[in-house]
Amino acid sequence: MTQMLASVDQRTKLVGENRLELLLFRISATQLFAINVFKVKEVVKVPPLSTMPGSHGSIIGVANLRGLSIPVIDLRRAIGFRPSVIHPESNLIVTEYNRSVQGFLVDKVEHIVNLTWGDILPPPKTVGRDNYLTAITRIEYQDKQELVSIIDVEKVLAEIIHYDICLSEGVLDEQLLPAMYGRKVLIADDSATARRQVRETLEQLGLEVIEATDGLMALNLLKSWCDEGKLITDHILMLITDAEMPEMDGYKLTHEIRSDKRMADLFITLNTSLSGSFNNAMVEKVGCNRFISKFQPDLLVEVVQDRLREALSN
């Protein structure tokens, strides 16, 4: 397993080409689940766990990995299945999301697959709003077609760890509020939880938030406004986009915007749970204006205020 993930750093060339690699695993015998390899630090056999009295019901203990104590989340229980039973093939997927490290207990890690974001589809609307999926795909695996469900880890974590949208004292520039009121911001993110966090943060400023669930939807919206004769930089203040989304990722979205002279000057902020060092390089490569690691409401507001000051000065 260590060998399987040893080349993760070399896989960065896939990002920016609308490609991704998924780590496949099972939490039940009948269905494959997945998360993006870029969010995985390592996969290990389940180490001894220390109990955490009073912790959330989905946190089954704490693991000590090379001197770092990380909470271990029973992913089966967190997404509504019966609690897991640890067995010899059980794995711990150690991930980094939103600047925190945690381990997810799964039944068995299977394989890594290489796909394009065009292969990734939103979950059917019939599954309802309370599902824990950001997307689905079908792959040829072990000589048969299998459905793969991509977990909305941000939703899982938001139900375990409280993310406060309250702003720290001194962050909000109240002199900007009159100019902020009614301005529009477009956000593109496949996670309903992430969109809600951004929306509720920005609505405190009086901003109107327009939501897109993937990069292609955001691009089509932008193109439709251009076709209507609207000047994009007047119509919306900025775009805040996730990196990973079905059909078109945030890097490809940024590239498409920069390639269209009608909207090439749009201010774009990448807001993602992927690692900051990697994204800083990608921001420079594809032409985003700013990068924010999720979820930091103070920093999000500071970026929006900086953008408004720039717009007012032009």
C-alpha positions, -999 to 999 in steps of 0.1 A, spaced: 0 0 0 28 24 8 43 16 -26 9 23 -42 9 59 -28 46 66 -30 43 83 -64 14 107 -54 37 137 -57 44 127 -93 7 126 -101 4 164 -99 8 166 -137 -27 153 -140 -42 183 -123 -47 212 -147 -54 186 -175 -89 180 -161 -78 146 -148 -78 130 -114 -69 98 -97 -93 81 -72 -84 58 -43 -110 31 -43 -121 14 -11 -150 -5 3 -170 1 34 -194 -27 25 -190 -58 5 -212 -47 -24 -201 -11 -33 -170 8 -42 -164 42 -27 -136 67 -35 -117 99 -26 -92 119 -46 -56 106 -42 -43 142 -37 -61 143 -3 -45 111 9 -13 112 30 -10 75 34 -28 42 39 -19 20 68 -32 -10 86 -53 0 116 -30 8 145 -40 5 182 -65 32 191 -69 52 223 -105 61 233 -117 97 234 -145 100 261 -171 126 251 -161 127 214 -185 126 185 -201 91 179 -183 86 146 -149 92 161 -138 58 174 -105 68 189 -71 84 184 -42 68 165 -6 77 171 13 77 138 50 87 140 44 109 170 12 126 155 -21 119 172 -50 119 147 -87 113 153 -100 82 136 -135 84 120 -155 53 113 -166 62 78 -193 36 77 -210 51 107 -204 87 96 -224 82 63 -253 63 79 -243 26 78 -240 3 108 -207 8 127 -176 -10 113 -160 -41 128 -122 -39 126 -108 -70 109 -74 -80 95 -80 -63 61 -93 -31 75 -74 1 65 -69 36 78 -69 62 51 -50 92 65 -61 124 48 -56 162 51 -87 183 46 -92 219 55 -57 221 72 -65 192 95 -53 156 95 -77 127 102 -79 90 96 -109 72 80 -115 36 90 -126 16 59 -131 -21 53 -105 -24 26 -85 -2 2 -86 -16 -33 -69 3 -60 -61 36 -77 -78 46 -110 -69 74 -134 -99 92 -149 -109 125 -165 -133 149 -147 -155 144 -177 -160 108 -164 -173 121 -131 -210 129 -128 -231 145 -101 -252 121 -80 -288 117 -92 -312 142 -78 -334 114 -67 -309 105 -39 -320 137 -20 -301 164 -3 -289 144 27 -266 120 8 -229 120 14 -218 120 -22 -203 147 -43 -202 126 -75 -204 91 -90 -187 74 -119 -186 39 -135 -154 20 -141 -143 -13 -156 -130 -31 -125 -121 -68 -121 -138 -76 -154 -171 -59 -147 -187 -25 -146 -189 -10 -111 -205 21 -98 -181 42 -77 -195 67 -52 -172 96 -44 -176 107 -8 -183 143 2 -157 144 29 -164 180 36 -199 171 46 -188 143 68 -163 165 86 -187 194 89 -211 171 109 -183 161 132 -162 193 135 -181 226 139 -170 252 114 -178 287 127 -186 314 101 -183 341 127 -156 367 118 -128 377 141 -129 412 155 -113 437 132 -116 416 100 -147 433 86 -141 468 71 -174 484 79 -166 513 56 -168 489 26 -202 475 35 -223 501 16 -203 494 -15 -205 456 -9 -243 454 -6 -260 438 -36 -228 429 -55 -227 394 -69 -201 367 -64 -201 334 -83 -190 303 -64 -183 269 -80 -181 239 -58 -196 204 -60 -200 201 -22 -232 216 -9 -216 219 25 -187 239 11 -211 262 -9 -232 268 22 -201 277 43 -190 302 16 -225 316 10 -233 321 47 -200 338 52 -204 362 23 -240 370 30 -229 386 62 -213 413 39 -246 419 20 -232 400 -11 -255 381 -34 -241 346 -40 -247 327 -73 -240 290 -70 -227 265 -96 -222 229 -87 -193 223 -111 -168 240 -133 -187 235 -165 -219 249 -151 -199 280 -139 -183 284 -174 -217 282 -191 -231 308 -168 -202 331 -175 -206 326 -213 -243 332 -211 -237 366 -194 -211 375 -221 -236 365 -248 -261 388 -233 -236 417 -237 -228 420 -200 -193 431 -189 -183 402 -166 -162 424 -142 -192 447 -137 -218 419 -134 -199 399 -108 -172 410 -83 -153 377 -85 -154 339 -89 -146 316 -60 -139 281 -73 -131 247 -58 -103 227 -75 -120 193 -77 -154 192 -95 -173 169 -118 -171 175 -155 -146 204 -153 -122 211 -124 -113 245 -111 -79 246 -130 -95 239 -163 -123 264 -156 -97 291 -149 -78 282 -181 -111 285 -201 -119 319 -186 -84 333 -192 -87 320 -229 -119 340 -235 -111 377 -240 -147 386 -229 -140 375 -194 -102 371 -192 -99 398 -165 -123 382 -140 -108 380 -105 -106 343 -96 -99 328 -62 -92 291 -57 -108 279 -25 -99 243 -19 -91 217 8 -61 204 -13 -26 212 1 -15 248 0 20 243 -14 7 223 -43 -21 248 -51 2 279 -49 21 264 -78 -11 256 -97 -25 291 -91 6 305 -108 4 280 -136 -33 285 -146 -37 322 -136 -58 324 -105 -55 356 -86 -56 342 -51 -56 308 -32 -74 301 0 -73 269 19 -107 258 32 -124 268 55 -111 302 67 -139 327 69 -116 356 80 -93 350 50 -122 346 27 -136 380 37 -102 396 35 -98 384 -1 -133 397 -10 -126 431 6 -92 434 -12 -110 426 -45 -136 453 -38 -110 479 -30 -93 471 -62 -126 473 -81 -134 507 -65 -100 521 -73 -103 514 -111 
